[in-house]
Amino acid sequence: MTPLSTLLERAETIYLTHGTGSAAYLLEQIERAIREGAPVQHICELDHLLQLIEYRDRTLAIYGKK
């Protein structure tokens, strides 16, 4: 299993690269990985990244961008 610190770094990189479209980008990646028969571990990591991005978006919506 990928360490949380690595997932957080990857999520931040994705957010910096794709901005507010990060969740949509990750959904596309998950769908493609499923279609291509990627290993379950890879799909789970993409899902964890999506969860981190969604959590970040919800937190910013609640507390604002400070």
All heavy atoms as TSV, in Angstrom:
chain	resi	resn	atom	element	x	y	z
A	1	MET	N	N	0.841	-1.173	0.000
A	1	MET	CA	C	0.000	0.000	0.000
A	1	MET	C	C	0.891	1.243	0.000
A	1	MET	O	O	1.899	1.293	0.685
A	1	MET	CB	C	-0.911	-0.027	1.214
A	1	MET	CG	C	-1.800	1.179	1.325
A	1	MET	SD	S	-3.030	0.945	2.589
A	1	MET	CE	C	-4.465	1.158	1.587
A	2	THR	N	N	0.492	2.237	-0.762
A	2	THR	CA	C	1.257	3.476	-0.878
A	2	THR	C	C	1.110	4.300	0.401
A	2	THR	O	O	-0.003	4.476	0.895
A	2	THR	CB	C	0.736	4.296	-2.079
A	2	THR	OG1	O	0.817	3.495	-3.241
A	2	THR	CG2	C	1.551	5.554	-2.279
A	3	PRO	N	N	2.217	4.820	0.924
A	3	PRO	CA	C	2.145	5.635	2.143
A	3	PRO	C	C	1.299	6.897	1.924
A	3	PRO	O	O	1.257	7.453	0.815
A	3	PRO	CB	C	3.599	6.011	2.415
A	3	PRO	CG	C	4.421	5.060	1.618
A	3	PRO	CD	C	3.580	4.638	0.462
A	4	LEU	N	N	0.638	7.336	2.976
A	4	LEU	CA	C	-0.210	8.518	2.900
A	4	LEU	C	C	0.565	9.741	2.434
A	4	LEU	O	O	0.063	10.532	1.642
A	4	LEU	CB	C	-0.878	8.784	4.251
A	4	LEU	CG	C	-1.791	10.003	4.316
A	4	LEU	CD1	C	-2.919	9.897	3.288
A	4	LEU	CD2	C	-2.346	10.166	5.714
A	5	SER	N	N	1.789	9.891	2.902
A	5	SER	CA	C	2.587	11.061	2.511
A	5	SER	C	C	2.793	11.107	0.999
A	5	SER	O	O	2.728	12.178	0.388
A	5	SER	CB	C	3.934	11.067	3.232
A	5	SER	OG	O	4.679	9.913	2.909
A	6	THR	N	N	2.994	9.954	0.395
A	6	THR	CA	C	3.161	9.893	-1.062
A	6	THR	C	C	1.850	10.241	-1.765
A	6	THR	O	O	1.847	10.981	-2.749
A	6	THR	CB	C	3.645	8.493	-1.484
A	6	THR	OG1	O	4.874	8.213	-0.823
A	6	THR	CG2	C	3.834	8.402	-2.991
A	7	LEU	N	N	0.744	9.706	-1.254
A	7	LEU	CA	C	-0.559	10.020	-1.849
A	7	LEU	C	C	-0.865	11.511	-1.740
A	7	LEU	O	O	-1.385	12.115	-2.685
A	7	LEU	CB	C	-1.662	9.200	-1.177
A	7	LEU	CG	C	-1.670	7.706	-1.477
A	7	LEU	CD1	C	-2.697	7.001	-0.603
A	7	LEU	CD2	C	-1.949	7.443	-2.955
A	8	LEU	N	N	-0.539	12.112	-0.600
A	8	LEU	CA	C	-0.773	13.546	-0.430
A	8	LEU	C	C	0.047	14.367	-1.420
A	8	LEU	O	O	-0.446	15.333	-2.002
A	8	LEU	CB	C	-0.456	13.969	1.007
A	8	LEU	CG	C	-1.454	13.509	2.065
A	8	LEU	CD1	C	-0.895	13.765	3.457
A	8	LEU	CD2	C	-2.796	14.191	1.872
A	9	GLU	N	N	1.302	13.982	-1.619
A	9	GLU	CA	C	2.158	14.678	-2.586
A	9	GLU	C	C	1.594	14.544	-4.000
A	9	GLU	O	O	1.560	15.514	-4.754
A	9	GLU	CB	C	3.578	14.138	-2.529
A	9	GLU	CG	C	4.338	14.523	-1.289
A	9	GLU	CD	C	5.703	13.870	-1.215
A	9	GLU	OE1	O	6.167	13.271	-2.213
A	9	GLU	OE2	O	6.318	13.949	-0.137
A	10	ARG	N	N	1.164	13.336	-4.350
A	10	ARG	CA	C	0.598	13.117	-5.681
A	10	ARG	C	C	-0.702	13.894	-5.869
A	10	ARG	O	O	-0.940	14.474	-6.929
A	10	ARG	CB	C	0.369	11.630	-5.921
A	10	ARG	CG	C	1.667	10.854	-6.092
A	10	ARG	CD	C	1.457	9.389	-6.300
A	10	ARG	NE	N	0.677	9.108	-7.498
A	10	ARG	CZ	C	0.077	7.958	-7.749
A	10	ARG	NH1	N	0.181	6.965	-6.893
A	10	ARG	NH2	N	-0.594	7.783	-8.864
A	11	ALA	N	N	-1.546	13.926	-4.835
A	11	ALA	CA	C	-2.803	14.671	-4.913
A	11	ALA	C	C	-2.530	16.160	-5.103
A	11	ALA	O	O	-3.191	16.820	-5.909
A	11	ALA	CB	C	-3.647	14.425	-3.663
A	12	GLU	N	N	-1.566	16.689	-4.389
A	12	GLU	CA	C	-1.216	18.098	-4.522
A	12	GLU	C	C	-0.690	18.400	-5.922
A	12	GLU	O	O	-1.040	19.415	-6.524
A	12	GLU	CB	C	-0.179	18.499	-3.465
A	12	GLU	CG	C	0.131	19.975	-3.444
A	12	GLU	CD	C	-1.055	20.841	-3.042
A	12	GLU	OE1	O	-2.005	20.348	-2.417
A	12	GLU	OE2	O	-1.025	22.046	-3.368
A	13	THR	N	N	0.126	17.516	-6.449
A	13	THR	CA	C	0.643	17.697	-7.809
A	13	THR	C	C	-0.490	17.693	-8.830
A	13	THR	O	O	-0.526	18.527	-9.739
A	13	THR	CB	C	1.662	16.591	-8.144
A	13	THR	OG1	O	2.739	16.660	-7.206
A	13	THR	CG2	C	2.192	16.739	-9.558
A	14	ILE	N	N	-1.419	16.765	-8.676
A	14	ILE	CA	C	-2.566	16.697	-9.583
A	14	ILE	C	C	-3.387	17.970	-9.471
A	14	ILE	O	O	-3.801	18.549	-10.478
A	14	ILE	CB	C	-3.427	15.447	-9.297
A	14	ILE	CG1	C	-2.660	14.193	-9.701
A	14	ILE	CG2	C	-4.780	15.512	-10.008
A	14	ILE	CD1	C	-3.271	12.887	-9.214
A	15	TYR	N	N	-3.606	18.447	-8.244
A	15	TYR	CA	C	-4.395	19.657	-8.063
A	15	TYR	C	C	-3.688	20.866	-8.674
A	15	TYR	O	O	-4.324	21.709	-9.300
A	15	TYR	CB	C	-4.696	19.902	-6.586
A	15	TYR	CG	C	-5.799	20.904	-6.408
A	15	TYR	CD1	C	-7.126	20.520	-6.516
A	15	TYR	CD2	C	-5.521	22.244	-6.174
A	15	TYR	CE1	C	-8.149	21.433	-6.386
A	15	TYR	CE2	C	-6.536	23.164	-6.040
A	15	TYR	CZ	C	-7.848	22.766	-6.149
A	15	TYR	OH	O	-8.859	23.681	-6.038
A	16	LEU	N	N	-2.390	20.950	-8.510
A	16	LEU	CA	C	-1.650	22.071	-9.094
A	16	LEU	C	C	-1.673	22.013	-10.619
A	16	LEU	O	O	-1.688	23.046	-11.286
A	16	LEU	CB	C	-0.207	22.075	-8.584
A	16	LEU	CG	C	-0.022	22.458	-7.117
A	16	LEU	CD1	C	1.430	22.245	-6.695
A	16	LEU	CD2	C	-0.449	23.896	-6.875
A	17	THR	N	N	-1.682	20.814	-11.166
A	17	THR	CA	C	-1.684	20.652	-12.619
A	17	THR	C	C	-3.062	20.859	-13.234
A	17	THR	O	O	-3.190	21.508	-14.266
A	17	THR	CB	C	-1.174	19.238	-12.990
A	17	THR	OG1	O	0.117	19.049	-12.418
A	17	THR	CG2	C	-1.098	19.057	-14.492
A	18	HIS	N	N	-4.103	20.324	-12.579
A	18	HIS	CA	C	-5.443	20.315	-13.189
A	18	HIS	C	C	-6.434	21.248	-12.504
A	18	HIS	O	O	-7.572	21.375	-12.975
A	18	HIS	CB	C	-5.998	18.883	-13.186
A	18	HIS	CG	C	-5.164	17.956	-14.000
A	18	HIS	ND1	N	-5.244	17.885	-15.371
A	18	HIS	CD2	C	-4.208	17.065	-13.638
A	18	HIS	CE1	C	-4.383	16.998	-15.819
A	18	HIS	NE2	N	-3.732	16.487	-14.787
A	19	GLY	N	N	-6.050	21.872	-11.419
A	19	GLY	CA	C	-6.907	22.843	-10.738
A	19	GLY	C	C	-8.251	22.259	-10.351
A	19	GLY	O	O	-8.346	21.135	-9.866
A	20	THR	N	N	-9.306	23.034	-10.614
A	20	THR	CA	C	-10.648	22.612	-10.218
A	20	THR	C	C	-11.140	21.412	-11.016
A	20	THR	O	O	-12.124	20.791	-10.640
A	20	THR	CB	C	-11.649	23.768	-10.369
A	20	THR	OG1	O	-11.618	24.234	-11.718
A	20	THR	CG2	C	-11.315	24.907	-9.421
A	21	GLY	N	N	-10.457	21.058	-12.081
A	21	GLY	CA	C	-10.823	19.884	-12.871
A	21	GLY	C	C	-10.134	18.612	-12.410
A	21	GLY	O	O	-10.209	17.580	-13.081
A	22	SER	N	N	-9.488	18.655	-11.262
A	22	SER	CA	C	-8.733	17.503	-10.761
A	22	SER	C	C	-9.608	16.277	-10.531
A	22	SER	O	O	-9.224	15.162	-10.873
A	22	SER	CB	C	-8.008	17.862	-9.467
A	22	SER	OG	O	-7.074	18.874	-9.693
A	23	ALA	N	N	-10.788	16.477	-9.940
A	23	ALA	CA	C	-11.678	15.343	-9.669
A	23	ALA	C	C	-12.126	14.704	-10.979
A	23	ALA	O	O	-12.110	13.471	-11.111
A	23	ALA	CB	C	-12.873	15.783	-8.842
A	24	ALA	N	N	-12.487	15.518	-11.953
A	24	ALA	CA	C	-12.910	14.986	-13.252
A	24	ALA	C	C	-11.756	14.237	-13.921
A	24	ALA	O	O	-11.963	13.161	-14.505
A	24	ALA	CB	C	-13.405	16.114	-14.151
A	25	TYR	N	N	-10.557	14.783	-13.828
A	25	TYR	CA	C	-9.381	14.126	-14.396
A	25	TYR	C	C	-9.179	12.752	-13.766
A	25	TYR	O	O	-8.953	11.758	-14.469
A	25	TYR	CB	C	-8.141	15.004	-14.181
A	25	TYR	CG	C	-6.846	14.290	-14.435
A	25	TYR	CD1	C	-6.407	14.054	-15.727
A	25	TYR	CD2	C	-6.058	13.835	-13.376
A	25	TYR	CE1	C	-5.220	13.381	-15.967
A	25	TYR	CE2	C	-4.872	13.169	-13.609
A	25	TYR	CZ	C	-4.458	12.947	-14.901
A	25	TYR	OH	O	-3.281	12.276	-15.126
A	26	LEU	N	N	-9.288	12.676	-12.442
A	26	LEU	CA	C	-9.081	11.398	-11.756
A	26	LEU	C	C	-10.192	10.399	-12.091
A	26	LEU	O	O	-9.924	9.207	-12.240
A	26	LEU	CB	C	-8.969	11.611	-10.254
A	26	LEU	CG	C	-7.613	12.157	-9.819
A	26	LEU	CD1	C	-7.661	12.675	-8.401
A	26	LEU	CD2	C	-6.532	11.102	-9.973
A	27	LEU	N	N	-11.413	10.878	-12.221
A	27	LEU	CA	C	-12.495	9.976	-12.628
A	27	LEU	C	C	-12.216	9.368	-13.998
A	27	LEU	O	O	-12.425	8.171	-14.213
A	27	LEU	CB	C	-13.837	10.713	-12.643
A	27	LEU	CG	C	-14.488	10.922	-11.289
A	27	LEU	CD1	C	-15.712	11.826	-11.423
A	27	LEU	CD2	C	-14.869	9.598	-10.663
A	28	GLU	N	N	-11.723	10.186	-14.911
A	28	GLU	CA	C	-11.354	9.683	-16.245
A	28	GLU	C	C	-10.245	8.647	-16.137
A	28	GLU	O	O	-10.279	7.620	-16.822
A	28	GLU	CB	C	-10.908	10.836	-17.138
A	28	GLU	CG	C	-12.010	11.766	-17.554
A	28	GLU	CD	C	-11.495	12.989	-18.303
A	28	GLU	OE1	O	-10.289	13.017	-18.660
A	28	GLU	OE2	O	-12.283	13.907	-18.511
A	29	GLN	N	N	-9.259	8.918	-15.279
A	29	GLN	CA	C	-8.154	7.977	-15.094
A	29	GLN	C	C	-8.645	6.651	-14.517
A	29	GLN	O	O	-8.188	5.580	-14.933
A	29	GLN	CB	C	-7.086	8.592	-14.174
A	29	GLN	CG	C	-6.389	9.792	-14.759
A	29	GLN	CD	C	-5.664	9.457	-16.047
A	29	GLN	OE1	O	-4.890	8.521	-16.110
A	29	GLN	NE2	N	-5.936	10.226	-17.084
A	30	ILE	N	N	-9.559	6.715	-13.568
A	30	ILE	CA	C	-10.114	5.505	-12.972
A	30	ILE	C	C	-10.885	4.702	-14.012
A	30	ILE	O	O	-10.712	3.486	-14.129
A	30	ILE	CB	C	-11.003	5.847	-11.753
A	30	ILE	CG1	C	-10.140	6.381	-10.610
A	30	ILE	CG2	C	-11.807	4.629	-11.304
A	30	ILE	CD1	C	-10.936	7.015	-9.476
A	31	GLU	N	N	-11.728	5.387	-14.778
A	31	GLU	CA	C	-12.503	4.698	-15.813
A	31	GLU	C	C	-11.593	4.045	-16.842
A	31	GLU	O	O	-11.822	2.908	-17.251
A	31	GLU	CB	C	-13.459	5.682	-16.488
A	31	GLU	CG	C	-14.595	6.123	-15.586
A	31	GLU	CD	C	-15.408	7.260	-16.166
A	31	GLU	OE1	O	-15.054	7.782	-17.254
A	31	GLU	OE2	O	-16.401	7.640	-15.521
A	32	ARG	N	N	-10.552	4.749	-17.249
A	32	ARG	CA	C	-9.627	4.191	-18.229
A	32	ARG	C	C	-8.887	2.985	-17.660
A	32	ARG	O	O	-8.723	1.962	-18.325
A	32	ARG	CB	C	-8.627	5.249	-18.699
A	32	ARG	CG	C	-7.701	4.689	-19.783
A	32	ARG	CD	C	-6.849	5.715	-20.420
A	32	ARG	NE	N	-6.088	6.451	-19.423
A	32	ARG	CZ	C	-5.291	7.466	-19.709
A	32	ARG	NH1	N	-5.168	7.877	-20.946
A	32	ARG	NH2	N	-4.626	8.081	-18.767
A	33	ALA	N	N	-8.460	3.095	-16.406
A	33	ALA	CA	C	-7.740	1.984	-15.769
A	33	ALA	C	C	-8.633	0.744	-15.691
A	33	ALA	O	O	-8.174	-0.373	-15.932
A	33	ALA	CB	C	-7.276	2.392	-14.374
A	34	ILE	N	N	-9.907	0.947	-15.378
A	34	ILE	CA	C	-10.836	-0.184	-15.316
A	34	ILE	C	C	-11.009	-0.804	-16.699
A	34	ILE	O	O	-10.949	-2.028	-16.854
A	34	ILE	CB	C	-12.190	0.260	-14.722
A	34	ILE	CG1	C	-12.019	0.601	-13.240
A	34	ILE	CG2	C	-13.253	-0.829	-14.913
A	34	ILE	CD1	C	-13.211	1.305	-12.622
A	35	ARG	N	N	-11.213	0.045	-17.714
A	35	ARG	CA	C	-11.386	-0.458	-19.091
A	35	ARG	C	C	-10.161	-1.240	-19.558
A	35	ARG	O	O	-10.284	-2.242	-20.257
A	35	ARG	CB	C	-11.633	0.695	-20.065
A	35	ARG	CG	C	-13.043	1.192	-20.111
A	35	ARG	CD	C	-13.266	2.112	-21.304
A	35	ARG	NE	N	-12.291	3.177	-21.418
A	35	ARG	CZ	C	-12.385	4.386	-20.849
A	35	ARG	NH1	N	-13.413	4.669	-20.101
A	35	ARG	NH2	N	-11.456	5.291	-21.033
A	36	GLU	N	N	-8.983	-0.768	-19.181
A	36	GLU	CA	C	-7.737	-1.400	-19.628
A	36	GLU	C	C	-7.335	-2.586	-18.758
A	36	GLU	O	O	-6.322	-3.230	-19.028
A	36	GLU	CB	C	-6.615	-0.363	-19.657
A	36	GLU	CG	C	-6.837	0.718	-20.703
A	36	GLU	CD	C	-5.790	1.809	-20.658
A	36	GLU	OE1	O	-4.943	1.814	-19.734
A	36	GLU	OE2	O	-5.839	2.692	-21.538
A	37	GLY	N	N	-8.099	-2.852	-17.720
A	37	GLY	CA	C	-7.792	-3.996	-16.858
A	37	GLY	C	C	-6.576	-3.800	-15.977
A	37	GLY	O	O	-5.830	-4.751	-15.718
A	38	ALA	N	N	-6.382	-2.571	-15.513
A	38	ALA	CA	C	-5.236	-2.271	-14.646
A	38	ALA	C	C	-5.346	-3.055	-13.338
A	38	ALA	O	O	-6.444	-3.448	-12.928
A	38	ALA	CB	C	-5.195	-0.773	-14.355
A	39	PRO	N	N	-4.219	-3.272	-12.684
A	39	PRO	CA	C	-4.245	-3.970	-11.390
A	39	PRO	C	C	-5.127	-3.222	-10.376
A	39	PRO	O	O	-5.206	-1.991	-10.393
A	39	PRO	CB	C	-2.786	-3.959	-10.934
A	39	PRO	CG	C	-1.997	-3.712	-12.175
A	39	PRO	CD	C	-2.864	-2.913	-13.088
A	40	VAL	N	N	-5.754	-3.977	-9.517
A	40	VAL	CA	C	-6.653	-3.404	-8.515
A	40	VAL	C	C	-5.924	-2.378	-7.658
A	40	VAL	O	O	-6.487	-1.333	-7.314
A	40	VAL	CB	C	-7.273	-4.521	-7.644
A	40	VAL	CG1	C	-8.065	-3.949	-6.491
A	40	VAL	CG2	C	-8.134	-5.434	-8.492
A	41	GLN	N	N	-4.685	-2.643	-7.319
A	41	GLN	CA	C	-3.906	-1.713	-6.491
A	41	GLN	C	C	-3.825	-0.334	-7.139
A	41	GLN	O	O	-3.967	0.688	-6.468
A	41	GLN	CB	C	-2.499	-2.266	-6.247
A	41	GLN	CG	C	-1.598	-1.367	-5.435
A	41	GLN	CD	C	-2.063	-1.198	-3.997
A	41	GLN	OE1	O	-2.729	-2.067	-3.451
A	41	GLN	NE2	N	-1.715	-0.092	-3.381
A	42	HIS	N	N	-3.609	-0.297	-8.442
A	42	HIS	CA	C	-3.516	0.977	-9.159
A	42	HIS	C	C	-4.853	1.715	-9.114
A	42	HIS	O	O	-4.888	2.930	-8.885
A	42	HIS	CB	C	-3.077	0.731	-10.607
A	42	HIS	CG	C	-3.005	1.975	-11.425
A	42	HIS	ND1	N	-2.072	2.960	-11.200
A	42	HIS	CD2	C	-3.774	2.408	-12.460
A	42	HIS	CE1	C	-2.263	3.937	-12.068
A	42	HIS	NE2	N	-3.295	3.630	-12.833
A	43	ILE	N	N	-5.927	0.999	-9.326
A	43	ILE	CA	C	-7.263	1.611	-9.297
A	43	ILE	C	C	-7.561	2.135	-7.891
A	43	ILE	O	O	-8.102	3.238	-7.736
A	43	ILE	CB	C	-8.328	0.606	-9.780
A	43	ILE	CG1	C	-8.072	0.259	-11.251
A	43	ILE	CG2	C	-9.734	1.167	-9.581
A	43	ILE	CD1	C	-8.867	-0.917	-11.767
A	44	CYS	N	N	-7.192	1.382	-6.881
A	44	CYS	CA	C	-7.397	1.821	-5.488
A	44	CYS	C	C	-6.609	3.088	-5.192
A	44	CYS	O	O	-7.111	3.998	-4.524
A	44	CYS	CB	C	-7.011	0.723	-4.512
A	44	CYS	SG	S	-8.174	-0.633	-4.449
A	45	GLU	N	N	-5.377	3.170	-5.678
A	45	GLU	CA	C	-4.570	4.373	-5.459
A	45	GLU	C	C	-5.202	5.583	-6.136
A	45	GLU	O	O	-5.237	6.670	-5.560
A	45	GLU	CB	C	-3.147	4.161	-5.946
A	45	GLU	CG	C	-2.339	3.269	-5.037
A	45	GLU	CD	C	-0.907	3.074	-5.491
A	45	GLU	OE1	O	-0.467	3.744	-6.443
A	45	GLU	OE2	O	-0.227	2.241	-4.875
A	46	LEU	N	N	-5.708	5.395	-7.353
A	46	LEU	CA	C	-6.396	6.491	-8.034
A	46	LEU	C	C	-7.632	6.921	-7.245
A	46	LEU	O	O	-7.914	8.117	-7.114
A	46	LEU	CB	C	-6.787	6.082	-9.456
A	46	LEU	CG	C	-5.647	5.917	-10.453
A	46	LEU	CD1	C	-6.168	5.311	-11.754
A	46	LEU	CD2	C	-4.963	7.248	-10.720
A	47	ASP	N	N	-8.350	5.950	-6.696
A	47	ASP	CA	C	-9.527	6.265	-5.897
A	47	ASP	C	C	-9.137	7.024	-4.632
A	47	ASP	O	O	-9.814	7.982	-4.249
A	47	ASP	CB	C	-10.286	4.983	-5.537
A	47	ASP	CG	C	-11.520	5.272	-4.720
A	47	ASP	OD1	O	-12.396	6.011	-5.219
A	47	ASP	OD2	O	-11.613	4.775	-3.580
A	48	HIS	N	N	-8.048	6.629	-3.997
A	48	HIS	CA	C	-7.588	7.342	-2.805
A	48	HIS	C	C	-7.205	8.781	-3.153
A	48	HIS	O	O	-7.508	9.706	-2.393
A	48	HIS	CB	C	-6.398	6.631	-2.163
A	48	HIS	CG	C	-6.758	5.324	-1.558
A	48	HIS	ND1	N	-5.847	4.291	-1.429
A	48	HIS	CD2	C	-7.905	4.841	-1.040
A	48	HIS	CE1	C	-6.433	3.267	-0.867
A	48	HIS	NE2	N	-7.683	3.576	-0.623
A	49	LEU	N	N	-6.569	8.964	-4.296
A	49	LEU	CA	C	-6.226	10.315	-4.733
A	49	LEU	C	C	-7.490	11.138	-4.961
A	49	LEU	O	O	-7.562	12.311	-4.568
A	49	LEU	CB	C	-5.381	10.269	-6.010
A	49	LEU	CG	C	-3.970	9.722	-5.846
A	49	LEU	CD1	C	-3.348	9.470	-7.206
A	49	LEU	CD2	C	-3.124	10.671	-5.021
A	50	LEU	N	N	-8.484	10.526	-5.585
A	50	LEU	CA	C	-9.754	11.215	-5.814
A	50	LEU	C	C	-10.390	11.615	-4.483
A	50	LEU	O	O	-10.883	12.736	-4.340
A	50	LEU	CB	C	-10.704	10.322	-6.623
A	50	LEU	CG	C	-12.113	10.875	-6.862
A	50	LEU	CD1	C	-12.054	12.187	-7.624
A	50	LEU	CD2	C	-12.957	9.850	-7.592
A	51	GLN	N	N	-10.355	10.731	-3.513
A	51	GLN	CA	C	-10.921	11.047	-2.201
A	51	GLN	C	C	-10.198	12.226	-1.553
A	51	GLN	O	O	-10.836	13.096	-0.948
A	51	GLN	CB	C	-10.856	9.827	-1.289
A	51	GLN	CG	C	-11.809	8.724	-1.701
A	51	GLN	CD	C	-11.644	7.501	-0.830
A	51	GLN	OE1	O	-11.475	7.616	0.383
A	51	GLN	NE2	N	-11.690	6.324	-1.434
A	52	LEU	N	N	-8.885	12.271	-1.688
A	52	LEU	CA	C	-8.124	13.388	-1.125
A	52	LEU	C	C	-8.470	14.698	-1.815
A	52	LEU	O	O	-8.630	15.735	-1.159
A	52	LEU	CB	C	-6.616	13.109	-1.231
A	52	LEU	CG	C	-6.079	12.024	-0.307
A	52	LEU	CD1	C	-4.656	11.653	-0.705
A	52	LEU	CD2	C	-6.157	12.471	1.145
A	53	ILE	N	N	-8.604	14.669	-3.125
A	53	ILE	CA	C	-8.966	15.875	-3.878
A	53	ILE	C	C	-10.373	16.328	-3.488
A	53	ILE	O	O	-10.608	17.525	-3.267
A	53	ILE	CB	C	-8.886	15.617	-5.403
A	53	ILE	CG1	C	-7.434	15.389	-5.843
A	53	ILE	CG2	C	-9.544	16.746	-6.202
A	53	ILE	CD1	C	-6.534	16.599	-5.792
A	54	GLU	N	N	-11.307	15.392	-3.404
A	54	GLU	CA	C	-12.675	15.750	-3.027
A	54	GLU	C	C	-12.716	16.309	-1.605
A	54	GLU	O	O	-13.445	17.264	-1.333
A	54	GLU	CB	C	-13.601	14.546	-3.160
A	54	GLU	CG	C	-13.863	14.167	-4.602
A	54	GLU	CD	C	-14.673	12.891	-4.762
A	54	GLU	OE1	O	-14.677	12.061	-3.813
A	54	GLU	OE2	O	-15.288	12.735	-5.813
A	55	TYR	N	N	-11.945	15.732	-0.704
A	55	TYR	CA	C	-11.879	16.236	0.663
A	55	TYR	C	C	-11.335	17.666	0.674
A	55	TYR	O	O	-11.859	18.542	1.363
A	55	TYR	CB	C	-11.005	15.326	1.532
A	55	TYR	CG	C	-10.847	15.842	2.935
A	55	TYR	CD1	C	-11.869	15.682	3.862
A	55	TYR	CD2	C	-9.680	16.489	3.323
A	55	TYR	CE1	C	-11.733	16.163	5.155
A	55	TYR	CE2	C	-9.541	16.983	4.612
A	55	TYR	CZ	C	-10.560	16.814	5.520
A	55	TYR	OH	O	-10.426	17.297	6.791
A	56	ARG	N	N	-10.305	17.898	-0.106
A	56	ARG	CA	C	-9.718	19.242	-0.192
A	56	ARG	C	C	-10.747	20.230	-0.698
A	56	ARG	O	O	-10.904	21.322	-0.151
A	56	ARG	CB	C	-8.503	19.214	-1.123
A	56	ARG	CG	C	-7.781	20.538	-1.235
A	56	ARG	CD	C	-6.642	20.414	-2.254
A	56	ARG	NE	N	-5.727	21.520	-2.186
A	56	ARG	CZ	C	-5.925	22.703	-2.767
A	56	ARG	NH1	N	-7.033	22.930	-3.428
A	56	ARG	NH2	N	-5.028	23.665	-2.666
A	57	ASP	N	N	-11.480	19.864	-1.752
A	57	ASP	CA	C	-12.503	20.751	-2.312
A	57	ASP	C	C	-13.602	21.055	-1.294
A	57	ASP	O	O	-14.040	22.199	-1.166
A	57	ASP	CB	C	-13.111	20.143	-3.576
A	57	ASP	CG	C	-12.147	20.151	-4.756
A	57	ASP	OD1	O	-11.133	20.880	-4.707
A	57	ASP	OD2	O	-12.415	19.423	-5.732
A	58	ARG	N	N	-14.055	20.017	-0.567
A	58	ARG	CA	C	-15.093	20.225	0.450
A	58	ARG	C	C	-14.591	21.124	1.574
A	58	ARG	O	O	-15.307	22.020	2.036
A	58	ARG	CB	C	-15.557	18.894	1.029
A	58	ARG	CG	C	-16.476	18.113	0.126
A	58	ARG	CD	C	-17.126	16.940	0.855
A	58	ARG	NE	N	-16.201	16.073	1.549
A	58	ARG	CZ	C	-15.572	15.027	1.013
A	58	ARG	NH1	N	-15.782	14.717	-0.261
A	58	ARG	NH2	N	-14.760	14.289	1.728
A	59	THR	N	N	-13.362	20.904	1.996
A	59	THR	CA	C	-12.792	21.709	3.080
A	59	THR	C	C	-12.674	23.166	2.660
A	59	THR	O	O	-13.020	24.073	3.428
A	59	THR	CB	C	-11.413	21.156	3.490
A	59	THR	OG1	O	-11.569	19.794	3.897
A	59	THR	CG2	C	-10.810	21.958	4.623
A	60	LEU	N	N	-12.208	23.407	1.441
A	60	LEU	CA	C	-12.100	24.781	0.952
A	60	LEU	C	C	-13.469	25.429	0.823
A	60	LEU	O	O	-13.628	26.625	1.089
A	60	LEU	CB	C	-11.363	24.818	-0.388
A	60	LEU	CG	C	-9.862	24.556	-0.323
A	60	LEU	CD1	C	-9.270	24.497	-1.719
A	60	LEU	CD2	C	-9.168	25.613	0.507
A	61	ALA	N	N	-14.477	24.658	0.430
A	61	ALA	CA	C	-15.826	25.206	0.300
A	61	ALA	C	C	-16.389	25.599	1.657
A	61	ALA	O	O	-17.096	26.610	1.783
A	61	ALA	CB	C	-16.742	24.185	-0.368
A	62	ILE	N	N	-16.055	24.824	2.680
A	62	ILE	CA	C	-16.574	25.105	4.016
A	62	ILE	C	C	-15.830	26.264	4.674
A	62	ILE	O	O	-16.425	27.187	5.216
A	62	ILE	CB	C	-16.480	23.851	4.915
A	62	ILE	CG1	C	-17.447	22.782	4.421
A	62	ILE	CG2	C	-16.782	24.200	6.372
A	62	ILE	CD1	C	-17.271	21.427	5.089
A	63	TYR	N	N	-14.500	26.220	4.617
A	63	TYR	CA	C	-13.693	27.192	5.358
A	63	TYR	C	C	-13.151	28.322	4.514
A	63	TYR	O	O	-12.528	29.227	5.024
A	63	TYR	CB	C	-12.534	26.477	6.063
A	63	TYR	CG	C	-13.020	25.469	7.081
A	63	TYR	CD1	C	-12.910	24.115	6.834
A	63	TYR	CD2	C	-13.606	25.882	8.246
A	63	TYR	CE1	C	-13.363	23.187	7.759
A	63	TYR	CE2	C	-14.082	24.969	9.176
A	63	TYR	CZ	C	-13.959	23.631	8.925
A	63	TYR	OH	O	-14.422	22.717	9.838
A	64	GLY	N	N	-13.350	28.257	3.222
A	64	GLY	CA	C	-12.857	29.299	2.349
A	64	GLY	C	C	-11.386	29.154	2.039
A	64	GLY	O	O	-10.662	28.390	2.678
A	65	LYS	N	N	-10.945	29.879	1.064
A	65	LYS	CA	C	-9.539	29.821	0.636
A	65	LYS	C	C	-8.764	30.881	1.412
A	65	LYS	O	O	-8.809	32.044	1.109
A	65	LYS	CB	C	-9.418	30.063	-0.868
A	65	LYS	CG	C	-10.116	29.024	-1.669
A	65	LYS	CD	C	-10.011	29.299	-3.150
A	65	LYS	CE	C	-10.746	28.233	-3.925
A	65	LYS	NZ	N	-10.672	28.435	-5.340
A	66	LYS	N	N	-8.061	30.419	2.433
A	66	LYS	CA	C	-7.282	31.343	3.263
A	66	LYS	C	C	-5.828	31.238	2.967
A	66	LYS	O	O	-5.303	30.296	2.574
A	66	LYS	CB	C	-7.527	31.046	4.739
A	66	LYS	CG	C	-8.947	31.330	5.141
A	66	LYS	CD	C	-9.135	31.069	6.607
A	66	LYS	CE	C	-10.577	31.348	6.996
A	66	LYS	NZ	N	-10.826	31.142	8.387
